[in-house]
Amino acid sequence: MKGVNFGIDEIRLSLHILGAVVWLGGQVLMGALVPVLRGISDEAPRKAAARFGQVAWPFFGLAVVTGIWNMVAVSDTTSGYNAVLGIKMLLVLASGGAAFVHQSTTKPAIKGATGGIALITALLALVMGSVLGH
């Protein structure tokens, strides 16, 4: 295709988006499935969440690694870009930290709060990523 370039930059960005899609999309899907899974059995949500974690954490890692790769690859930035990037990095850290606490606790109130925090901060990180892409 004339005028279309496909190289390492596109691969890096595609891998980053893939990591974010699985991490965030999986959280949205799990949130939607929990009520249905509870109707099946008390154990079903826990089993589904454990399986989700096996898939989601490697993709979270992919998003972090490619995010660092993106930071190294982008050299011409403004102070505004760097500020948005800093906010995004804090949101990613908050999402991962909240998800870790969510999967590590057995207390329903903490599980609910940290699940919500993980989702909201992942959504906000996505928004910050979209801002950086412009």
Protein Blocks (a to p, Z undefined) as FASTA:
>chain_A
ZZiacdfklmmmmmmmmmmmmmmmmmmmmmmmmmmmmmmpmklmmmmmmmmmmmmmmmmm
mmmmmmmmmmmmpmbdcfklmmmmmmmmmmmmmmmmmmmmmmmpcbfklmmmmmmmmmmm
mmmmmmmmmmmmZZ
